[in-house]
Amino acid sequence: MTIGGDSSVGPRPLPAVIMPRADAPITMALATSMLPLVTRIAADLRLAWAAWRVAVTRYDTVLAAFDAEVESSLARNARREVAVRSADIAALRQELASLKATCRSPRSGQIEWDTVLDGIPARLLWQPGEETVSRWEGRDVDVDLENEDSETGDPSRP
């Protein structure tokens, strides 16, 4: 997998027009303006997630063999592939973080931005196929907006 889009290697440059200011909350209009870039990152993340799952399955299969040795070259190569795929996912998540976005589910590509709407902590929500960011969910001020719906076993999350 090549991180950085179709024709380049490395992080995608962020157009200055859509770069969120550090001190300003994300609005639906700003999040919508980021969608061309976010859409590509989400698509890459979905592919990276699938590749990571394949690598994990391969590693598990290698270790489950009757005569498996943890330090065999086959096991080391499979473990290295899992680490590479995990790094791919972490790099894509970092690209989203530079846009003040997180991925709720790498499998589905759901993206969210933490913000404040009318003084209430909220999340702006988007998923692949939507043309704009028009959904949000808010919570009481005392409720922490952690990613309770995030995927388990995500290699890029502690």
C-alpha positions, 0 to 999 in steps of 0.5 A, spaced: 500 500 500 502 506 498 500 512 503 499 518 500 494 517 494 494 515 487 501 517 484 505 520 490 509 517 496 508 520 503 503 524 506 498 528 502 500 536 502 494 539 505 491 545 501 491 551 505 484 553 504 482 547 508 487 547 513 483 547 520 486 553 524 488 550 531 484 555 535 478 555 531 472 549 532 470 545 526 464 547 522 460 543 518 462 547 512 469 547 514 469 539 514 465 539 508 470 543 504 475 537 507 471 532 504 475 531 497 482 529 501 478 526 507 474 521 502 481 519 499 484 518 506 478 514 508 478 509 502 486 508 503 484 507 510 479 502 509 484 498 504 490 498 509 485 495 514 483 490 510 490 488 508 492 489 516 487 483 517 489 479 512 496 480 515 494 478 522 490 472 519 496 470 515 501 470 521 496 467 526 496 461 520 503 461 520 503 460 528 498 455 528 501 450 523 503 443 527 511 444 526 511 452 527 516 456 530 515 463 533 522 465 530 522 461 523 523 466 517 516 465 515 513 467 522 518 473 522 516 475 515 509 474 517 510 478 523 514 484 519 508 484 514 503 485 520 508 491 523 508 494 516 500 494 515 499 497 522 504 503 520 500 504 514 494 505 518 497 509 523 500 514 518 493 514 515 490 516 522 495 521 523 493 524 516 486 525 519 489 528 525 492 533 521 485 535 519 482 534 526 478 528 524 478 521 527 476 515 524 470 511 528 471 505 524 476 503 519 472 498 516 466 502 514 470 509 513 466 513 518 470 519 520 468 524 525 470 531 528 470 533 535 467 540 535 462 544 540 455 546 537 451 551 542 456 550 547 455 542 547 461 538 545 459 534 539 461 530 533 460 532 526 459 525 522 461 523 515 461 516 512 463 514 505 458 516 500 455 522 503 456 528 499 456 533 505 457 533 512 450 534 515 450 529 521 452 530 528 451 528 535 451 531 541 452 529 548 451 532 555 457 537 557 459 532 563 460 526 558 466 524 555 466 523 547 471 518 547 470 513 541 466 508 544 464 505 537 471 504 534 473 498 532 477 493 537 483 490 535 485 497 531 493 496 530 494 504 530 490 505 537 493 504 544 
